[in-house]
Amino acid sequence: MGRLVLNHSTNIEGLIPILKKLALNINIKTITPAVISRARGNSSRLIIRLSVKTINGYKAIARKGKTAQEVFISTDLSKDKLKELIEIYNN
């Protein structure tokens, strides 16, 4: 079971409940929501997609409306397995 690092006072609406469910997975070590920024496009619902591999896991981008937030996920899972997990919890 992983842990969710809540070091920012603001997060995209609806992101934290999804990340809490994801952190319950035994293969997840830590999940850290990071920088919030403005996006060009407009996403009507919350979308989380994997971006790049990091040293100890992956960076994901969460988007809702015109807001985007980086999320760092520390795990040993493959990109495909992590993508499946995110899709399960995001629906």
Backbone torsions as a table, in degrees:
resi	resn	phi	psi	omega
1	MET	NA	131.3	-178.1
2	GLY	-91.8	-178.3	176.6
3	ARG	-126.7	150.1	179.6
4	LEU	-102.9	120.2	-179.0
5	VAL	-90.4	114.6	-179.4
6	LEU	-107.2	81.3	-178.1
7	ASN	-104.5	-0.1	175.9
8	HIS	-110.4	145.4	178.9
9	SER	-81.6	-20.9	-179.9
10	THR	-122.0	140.7	176.6
11	ASN	-141.1	162.1	176.2
12	ILE	-62.1	138.8	-178.7
13	GLU	-58.9	127.3	178.1
14	GLY	88.9	-5.1	-176.9
15	LEU	-75.4	-44.2	-174.0
16	ILE	-60.9	-44.6	177.8
17	PRO	-58.8	-37.4	178.2
18	ILE	-67.4	-43.3	-179.6
19	LEU	-66.7	-34.0	177.0
20	LYS	-63.3	-42.5	177.9
21	LYS	-64.9	-41.7	-179.7
22	LEU	-64.5	-37.0	-178.6
23	ALA	-67.7	-19.1	178.9
24	LEU	-72.2	-15.3	179.1
25	ASN	-68.6	137.6	-176.0
26	ILE	-64.7	-25.1	-176.8
27	ASN	-87.5	-5.0	179.5
28	ILE	-94.1	128.9	179.3
29	LYS	-91.9	-61.1	176.9
30	THR	-140.7	152.4	174.3
31	ILE	-128.8	125.1	-177.5
32	THR	-126.9	106.7	172.5
33	PRO	-68.6	140.1	-174.8
34	ALA	-126.4	-133.8	-170.0
35	VAL	-61.9	133.9	173.4
36	ILE	-100.9	135.7	179.6
37	SER	-142.7	172.2	177.2
38	ARG	-90.5	139.2	177.9
39	ALA	-109.5	157.1	-179.8
40	ARG	-75.5	-45.4	-177.4
41	GLY	-76.4	-178.6	-179.8
42	ASN	-131.0	119.4	-179.7
43	SER	-109.3	121.6	-174.8
44	SER	-71.7	-30.5	179.2
45	ARG	-125.7	167.5	-179.4
46	LEU	-69.1	125.1	178.9
47	ILE	-125.0	131.2	175.7
48	ILE	-119.5	122.7	177.8
49	ARG	-132.4	146.8	180.0
50	LEU	-75.1	140.4	-177.0
51	SER	-107.3	-78.3	-176.3
52	VAL	-131.2	158.6	175.2
53	LYS	-79.8	137.9	175.1
54	THR	-110.3	-176.3	-178.4
55	ILE	-59.3	-43.3	-175.5
56	ASN	-119.4	19.2	178.9
57	GLY	169.0	-130.2	-176.7
58	TYR	-140.9	155.8	171.2
59	LYS	-103.6	133.8	177.2
60	ALA	-119.0	157.7	176.5
61	ILE	-118.6	123.5	175.2
62	ALA	-101.7	131.4	-178.1
63	ARG	-131.3	138.2	172.9
64	LYS	-152.5	127.9	-176.2
65	GLY	62.5	-130.7	178.8
66	LYS	-103.3	19.5	-178.3
67	THR	-111.5	138.9	176.2
68	ALA	-128.3	145.0	178.7
69	GLN	-138.0	133.7	175.6
70	GLU	-77.4	142.5	176.6
71	VAL	-134.6	122.5	179.0
72	PHE	-99.0	127.2	-176.7
73	ILE	-118.9	117.1	177.7
74	SER	-93.0	116.3	-176.0
75	THR	-159.2	163.0	173.9
76	ASP	-100.7	-0.8	-178.9
77	LEU	-66.7	154.7	174.0
78	SER	-75.4	164.4	-178.5
79	LYS	-61.1	-41.4	-178.9
80	ASP	-65.2	-43.6	179.6
81	LYS	-64.7	-42.4	179.5
82	LEU	-65.2	-39.5	177.9
83	LYS	-61.4	-41.6	177.2
84	GLU	-61.9	-44.8	179.0
85	LEU	-59.8	-45.6	-179.2
86	ILE	-62.2	-41.3	178.6
87	GLU	-63.5	-39.3	178.7
88	ILE	-61.7	-48.1	-176.6
89	TYR	-78.3	-20.6	-177.8
90	ASN	-83.1	-9.9	-179.9
91	ASN	-99.3	NA	NA
